[in-house]
Amino acid sequence: MYCELHAKTNFSFLEGASHPDEIVRQAAEMGCRAVAITDRAGLAGIVRAHIAAKEAGIKLVIGAEIEPGDSLPVVLWATDRASYGRLCRLITRGRRRAEKGRCSLAFADVAEHAEGLLAGVIPRLQRPGELLPHLREYRALFGDRGYLLCELYFGPNDRRRREWLCELSR
């Protein structure tokens, strides 16, 4: 069964449109047993999503999309209360460093808070030569807790992109 692991809500301004509780309810209606809310550098919708998940009887996976200035973007998922706390501290650090509405983090910040978190690296750079050093960096940090996300755009290159990412993931 499909489970959305990178859903953005309207708390990710100009990226997500639906309220957190709407996403959770829709996932439940589709028969999903879980859904992840992963807004950009924030956890603002998590309480609403948590309440909706309890009411709908599905599991809520808590996470956030983080974009270190010196590395690839990554979705970080909390696995327990302690890792949720580290994710909160990471986001707070990035928000305090930047002007209102922004987040400024480096890979070193992610590394400092990585314990207990799962990571899904978002390969947005197009050239393999640019990707590989960053992928190695994340692999060294997260090991078997790290994954390579495959974003498909329902376009003519999706199959080739998926095959290319499968090769990179090895």
ChimeraX commands (.cxc) that place a marker at each C-alpha (Angstrom):
marker #1 position 0.00,0.00,0.00 radius 0.5
marker #1 position 1.20,3.48,-0.89 radius 0.5
marker #1 position 2.13,5.87,1.91 radius 0.5
marker #1 position 2.96,9.52,1.23 radius 0.5
marker #1 position 6.22,10.32,3.04 radius 0.5
marker #1 position 6.77,13.89,1.84 radius 0.5
marker #1 position 3.50,15.83,2.09 radius 0.5
marker #1 position 3.64,19.60,2.47 radius 0.5
marker #1 position 0.77,21.56,3.97 radius 0.5
marker #1 position -0.26,25.17,3.62 radius 0.5
marker #1 position 2.33,25.90,6.33 radius 0.5
marker #1 position 4.94,25.55,3.55 radius 0.5
marker #1 position 4.02,28.85,1.95 radius 0.5
marker #1 position 3.64,28.65,-1.85 radius 0.5
marker #1 position 4.47,24.92,-1.81 radius 0.5
marker #1 position 1.56,23.20,-0.08 radius 0.5
marker #1 position -2.11,24.09,-0.38 radius 0.5
marker #1 position -4.04,21.81,1.99 radius 0.5
marker #1 position -4.43,22.04,5.75 radius 0.5
marker #1 position -2.61,19.30,7.70 radius 0.5
marker #1 position -5.85,17.71,8.91 radius 0.5
marker #1 position -7.18,17.61,5.33 radius 0.5
marker #1 position -4.11,15.71,4.14 radius 0.5
marker #1 position -4.45,13.20,6.98 radius 0.5
marker #1 position -8.17,12.68,6.40 radius 0.5
marker #1 position -7.63,12.23,2.65 radius 0.5
marker #1 position -4.87,9.68,3.29 radius 0.5
marker #1 position -7.20,7.73,5.58 radius 0.5
marker #1 position -10.02,7.86,2.99 radius 0.5
marker #1 position -7.60,6.46,0.40 radius 0.5
marker #1 position -6.87,3.51,2.67 radius 0.5
marker #1 position -3.39,4.59,3.72 radius 0.5
marker #1 position -2.24,3.34,7.10 radius 0.5
marker #1 position 0.18,6.24,7.56 radius 0.5
marker #1 position 1.09,9.65,6.17 radius 0.5
marker #1 position 4.06,11.93,6.73 radius 0.5
marker #1 position 3.77,15.69,7.09 radius 0.5
marker #1 position 7.09,17.24,6.06 radius 0.5
marker #1 position 6.79,20.99,5.74 radius 0.5
marker #1 position 9.78,23.11,4.79 radius 0.5
marker #1 position 11.86,23.91,7.89 radius 0.5
marker #1 position 8.88,23.79,10.20 radius 0.5
marker #1 position 6.55,21.68,12.30 radius 0.5
marker #1 position 3.70,24.18,12.61 radius 0.5
marker #1 position 0.98,21.84,11.34 radius 0.5
marker #1 position 1.95,18.77,13.32 radius 0.5
marker #1 position -0.51,19.24,16.20 radius 0.5
marker #1 position -3.47,19.53,13.81 radius 0.5
marker #1 position -2.20,16.54,11.84 radius 0.5
marker #1 position -1.73,14.51,15.03 radius 0.5
marker #1 position -5.31,15.15,16.16 radius 0.5
marker #1 position -6.66,14.21,12.72 radius 0.5
marker #1 position -4.51,11.06,12.61 radius 0.5
marker #1 position -5.82,9.92,15.99 radius 0.5
marker #1 position -9.40,10.51,14.86 radius 0.5
marker #1 position -8.81,8.72,11.54 radius 0.5
marker #1 position -6.92,5.82,13.09 radius 0.5
marker #1 position -3.77,6.15,10.99 radius 0.5
marker #1 position -0.14,6.69,11.91 radius 0.5
marker #1 position 1.36,10.15,11.54 radius 0.5
marker #1 position 5.02,10.32,10.57 radius 0.5
marker #1 position 6.53,13.61,11.72 radius 0.5
marker #1 position 9.22,15.24,9.66 radius 0.5
marker #1 position 10.48,18.35,7.93 radius 0.5
marker #1 position 12.28,19.25,4.73 radius 0.5
marker #1 position 15.61,20.91,5.48 radius 0.5
marker #1 position 17.78,22.65,2.90 radius 0.5
marker #1 position 21.37,23.03,4.08 radius 0.5
marker #1 position 23.09,25.84,2.20 radius 0.5
marker #1 position 26.12,23.66,1.48 radius 0.5
marker #1 position 24.47,20.35,0.60 radius 0.5
marker #1 position 21.42,18.69,-0.91 radius 0.5
marker #1 position 17.97,19.18,0.58 radius 0.5
marker #1 position 16.84,16.38,2.86 radius 0.5
marker #1 position 13.61,15.22,4.47 radius 0.5
marker #1 position 14.22,14.28,8.11 radius 0.5
marker #1 position 11.73,12.01,9.88 radius 0.5
marker #1 position 11.60,11.64,13.66 radius 0.5
marker #1 position 11.59,8.07,14.96 radius 0.5
marker #1 position 10.90,8.79,18.63 radius 0.5
marker #1 position 10.44,11.61,21.12 radius 0.5
marker #1 position 14.18,12.26,21.46 radius 0.5
marker #1 position 14.72,12.57,17.70 radius 0.5
marker #1 position 11.64,14.81,17.47 radius 0.5
marker #1 position 13.32,17.08,20.03 radius 0.5
marker #1 position 16.53,17.14,17.98 radius 0.5
marker #1 position 14.54,18.00,14.85 radius 0.5
marker #1 position 12.85,20.86,16.72 radius 0.5
marker #1 position 16.23,22.16,17.94 radius 0.5
marker #1 position 17.69,21.95,14.43 radius 0.5
marker #1 position 14.83,23.97,12.95 radius 0.5
marker #1 position 15.02,26.50,15.80 radius 0.5
marker #1 position 18.74,26.98,15.18 radius 0.5
marker #1 position 18.16,27.63,11.49 radius 0.5
marker #1 position 15.27,30.02,12.11 radius 0.5
marker #1 position 17.25,32.04,14.67 radius 0.5
marker #1 position 20.10,32.53,12.20 radius 0.5
marker #1 position 17.93,33.88,9.42 radius 0.5
marker #1 position 15.49,36.69,8.82 radius 0.5
marker #1 position 11.82,36.05,9.56 radius 0.5
marker #1 position 10.33,33.32,7.41 radius 0.5
marker #1 position 13.69,31.84,6.44 radius 0.5
marker #1 position 15.96,29.10,7.73 radius 0.5
marker #1 position 19.76,29.04,7.49 radius 0.5
marker #1 position 21.43,25.70,8.14 radius 0.5
marker #1 position 24.57,23.87,7.04 radius 0.5
marker #1 position 25.27,20.17,6.67 radius 0.5
marker #1 position 27.24,20.35,9.95 radius 0.5
marker #1 position 24.04,21.42,11.73 radius 0.5
marker #1 position 22.18,18.42,10.32 radius 0.5
marker #1 position 25.06,16.17,11.39 radius 0.5
marker #1 position 24.95,17.54,14.94 radius 0.5
marker #1 position 21.23,16.70,15.26 radius 0.5
marker #1 position 21.11,13.48,13.19 radius 0.5
marker #1 position 20.89,10.90,15.97 radius 0.5
marker #1 position 17.68,8.89,15.70 radius 0.5
marker #1 position 16.44,10.68,12.58 radius 0.5
marker #1 position 15.77,9.01,9.25 radius 0.5
marker #1 position 16.86,10.94,6.16 radius 0.5
marker #1 position 15.53,11.08,2.62 radius 0.5
marker #1 position 17.96,12.97,0.40 radius 0.5
marker #1 position 16.34,14.97,-2.40 radius 0.5
marker #1 position 18.59,14.83,-5.49 radius 0.5
marker #1 position 17.73,18.18,-7.05 radius 0.5
marker #1 position 21.09,18.78,-8.73 radius 0.5
marker #1 position 21.11,17.39,-12.24 radius 0.5
marker #1 position 24.75,16.38,-12.87 radius 0.5
marker #1 position 26.01,13.16,-11.22 radius 0.5
marker #1 position 29.37,14.80,-10.51 radius 0.5
marker #1 position 27.61,17.35,-8.31 radius 0.5
marker #1 position 25.45,14.77,-6.57 radius 0.5
marker #1 position 27.96,12.11,-5.61 radius 0.5
marker #1 position 30.00,14.04,-3.01 radius 0.5
marker #1 position 26.81,15.08,-1.22 radius 0.5
marker #1 position 25.30,11.60,-1.39 radius 0.5
marker #1 position 28.48,10.14,0.09 radius 0.5
marker #1 position 28.35,12.74,2.85 radius 0.5
marker #1 position 24.77,11.79,3.76 radius 0.5
marker #1 position 25.54,8.07,3.50 radius 0.5
marker #1 position 28.47,8.45,5.91 radius 0.5
marker #1 position 26.23,10.31,8.36 radius 0.5
marker #1 position 23.03,8.28,8.20 radius 0.5
marker #1 position 24.16,4.85,6.98 radius 0.5
marker #1 position 21.16,2.52,6.75 radius 0.5
marker #1 position 18.91,5.30,8.09 radius 0.5
marker #1 position 19.45,7.25,4.86 radius 0.5
marker #1 position 17.43,7.00,1.66 radius 0.5
marker #1 position 17.44,8.61,-1.76 radius 0.5
marker #1 position 14.06,10.14,-2.64 radius 0.5
marker #1 position 12.74,9.84,-6.16 radius 0.5
marker #1 position 10.46,12.73,-7.08 radius 0.5
marker #1 position 8.52,12.04,-10.25 radius 0.5
marker #1 position 6.90,14.81,-12.24 radius 0.5
marker #1 position 4.57,12.77,-14.49 radius 0.5
marker #1 position 6.65,13.78,-17.49 radius 0.5
marker #1 position 8.43,11.99,-20.32 radius 0.5
marker #1 position 11.70,11.67,-18.38 radius 0.5
marker #1 position 10.32,10.02,-15.23 radius 0.5
marker #1 position 11.36,6.50,-16.17 radius 0.5
marker #1 position 14.90,7.55,-17.07 radius 0.5
marker #1 position 15.15,9.63,-13.89 radius 0.5
marker #1 position 13.98,6.71,-11.74 radius 0.5
marker #1 position 16.51,4.35,-13.35 radius 0.5
marker #1 position 19.30,6.91,-12.91 radius 0.5
marker #1 position 18.44,7.39,-9.24 radius 0.5
marker #1 position 18.33,3.63,-8.68 radius 0.5
marker #1 position 21.86,3.44,-10.06 radius 0.5
marker #1 position 23.00,6.31,-7.83 radius 0.5
marker #1 position 21.50,4.66,-4.77 radius 0.5
marker #1 position 23.79,1.67,-5.07 radius 0.5
marker link #1:1,2 radius 0.2
marker link #1:2,3 radius 0.2
marker link #1:3,4 radius 0.2
marker link #1:4,5 radius 0.2
marker link #1:5,6 radius 0.2
marker link #1:6,7 radius 0.2
marker link #1:7,8 radius 0.2
marker link #1:8,9 radius 0.2
marker link #1:9,10 radius 0.2
marker link #1:10,11 radius 0.2
marker link #1:11,12 radius 0.2
marker link #1:12,13 radius 0.2
marker link #1:13,14 radius 0.2
marker link #1:14,15 radius 0.2
marker link #1:15,16 radius 0.2
marker link #1:16,17 radius 0.2
marker link #1:17,18 radius 0.2
marker link #1:18,19 radius 0.2
marker link #1:19,20 radius 0.2
marker link #1:20,21 radius 0.2
marker link #1:21,22 radius 0.2
marker link #1:22,23 radius 0.2
marker link #1:23,24 radius 0.2
marker link #1:24,25 radius 0.2
marker link #1:25,26 radius 0.2
marker link #1:26,27 radius 0.2
marker link #1:27,28 radius 0.2
marker link #1:28,29 radius 0.2
marker link #1:29,30 radius 0.2
marker link #1:30,31 radius 0.2
marker link #1:31,32 radius 0.2
marker link #1:32,33 radius 0.2
marker link #1:33,34 radius 0.2
marker link #1:34,35 radius 0.2
marker link #1:35,36 radius 0.2
marker link #1:36,37 radius 0.2
marker link #1:37,38 radius 0.2
marker link #1:38,39 radius 0.2
marker link #1:39,40 radius 0.2
marker link #1:40,41 radius 0.2
marker link #1:41,42 radius 0.2
marker link #1:42,43 radius 0.2
marker link #1:43,44 radius 0.2
marker link #1:44,45 radius 0.2
marker link #1:45,46 radius 0.2
marker link #1:46,47 radius 0.2
marker link #1:47,48 radius 0.2
marker link #1:48,49 radius 0.2
marker link #1:49,50 radius 0.2
marker link #1:50,51 radius 0.2
marker link #1:51,52 radius 0.2
marker link #1:52,53 radius 0.2
marker link #1:53,54 radius 0.2
marker link #1:54,55 radius 0.2
marker link #1:55,56 radius 0.2
marker link #1:56,57 radius 0.2
marker link #1:57,58 radius 0.2
marker link #1:58,59 radius 0.2
marker link #1:59,60 radius 0.2
marker link #1:60,61 radius 0.2
marker link #1:61,62 radius 0.2
marker link #1:62,63 radius 0.2
marker link #1:63,64 radius 0.2
marker link #1:64,65 radius 0.2
marker link #1:65,66 radius 0.2
marker link #1:66,67 radius 0.2
marker link #1:67,68 radius 0.2
marker link #1:68,69 radius 0.2
marker link #1:69,70 radius 0.2
marker link #1:70,71 radius 0.2
marker link #1:71,72 radius 0.2
marker link #1:72,73 radius 0.2
marker link #1:73,74 radius 0.2
marker link #1:74,75 radius 0.2
marker link #1:75,76 radius 0.2
marker link #1:76,77 radius 0.2
marker link #1:77,78 radius 0.2
marker link #1:78,79 radius 0.2
marker link #1:79,80 radius 0.2
marker link #1:80,81 radius 0.2
marker link #1:81,82 radius 0.2
marker link #1:82,83 radius 0.2
marker link #1:83,84 radius 0.2
marker link #1:84,85 radius 0.2
marker link #1:85,86 radius 0.2
marker link #1:86,87 radius 0.2
marker link #1:87,88 radius 0.2
marker link #1:88,89 radius 0.2
marker link #1:89,90 radius 0.2
marker link #1:90,91 radius 0.2
marker link #1:91,92 radius 0.2
marker link #1:92,93 radius 0.2
marker link #1:93,94 radius 0.2
marker link #1:94,95 radius 0.2
marker link #1:95,96 radius 0.2
marker link #1:96,97 radius 0.2
marker link #1:97,98 radius 0.2
marker link #1:98,99 radius 0.2
marker link #1:99,100 radius 0.2
marker link #1:100,101 radius 0.2
marker link #1:101,102 radius 0.2
marker link #1:102,103 radius 0.2
marker link #1:103,104 radius 0.2
marker link #1:104,105 radius 0.2
marker link #1:105,106 radius 0.2
marker link #1:106,107 radius 0.2
marker link #1:107,108 radius 0.2
marker link #1:108,109 radius 0.2
marker link #1:109,110 radius 0.2
marker link #1:110,111 radius 0.2
marker link #1:111,112 radius 0.2
marker link #1:112,113 radius 0.2
marker link #1:113,114 radius 0.2
marker link #1:114,115 radius 0.2
marker link #1:115,116 radius 0.2
marker link #1:116,117 radius 0.2
marker link #1:117,118 radius 0.2
marker link #1:118,119 radius 0.2
marker link #1:119,120 radius 0.2
marker link #1:120,121 radius 0.2
marker link #1:121,122 radius 0.2
marker link #1:122,123 radius 0.2
marker link #1:123,124 radius 0.2
marker link #1:124,125 radius 0.2
marker link #1:125,126 radius 0.2
marker link #1:126,127 radius 0.2
marker link #1:127,128 radius 0.2
marker link #1:128,129 radius 0.2
marker link #1:129,130 radius 0.2
marker link #1:130,131 radius 0.2
marker link #1:131,132 radius 0.2
marker link #1:132,133 radius 0.2
marker link #1:133,134 radius 0.2
marker link #1:134,135 radius 0.2
marker link #1:135,136 radius 0.2
marker link #1:136,137 radius 0.2
marker link #1:137,138 radius 0.2
marker link #1:138,139 radius 0.2
marker link #1:139,140 radius 0.2
marker link #1:140,141 radius 0.2
marker link #1:141,142 radius 0.2
marker link #1:142,143 radius 0.2
marker link #1:143,144 radius 0.2
marker link #1:144,145 radius 0.2
marker link #1:145,146 radius 0.2
marker link #1:146,147 radius 0.2
marker link #1:147,148 radius 0.2
marker link #1:148,149 radius 0.2
marker link #1:149,150 radius 0.2
marker link #1:150,151 radius 0.2
marker link #1:151,152 radius 0.2
marker link #1:152,153 radius 0.2
marker link #1:153,154 radius 0.2
marker link #1:154,155 radius 0.2
marker link #1:155,156 radius 0.2
marker link #1:156,157 radius 0.2
marker link #1:157,158 radius 0.2
marker link #1:158,159 radius 0.2
marker link #1:159,160 radius 0.2
marker link #1:160,161 radius 0.2
marker link #1:161,162 radius 0.2
marker link #1:162,163 radius 0.2
marker link #1:163,164 radius 0.2
marker link #1:164,165 radius 0.2
marker link #1:165,166 radius 0.2
marker link #1:166,167 radius 0.2
marker link #1:167,168 radius 0.2
marker link #1:168,169 radius 0.2
marker link #1:169,170 radius 0.2
view
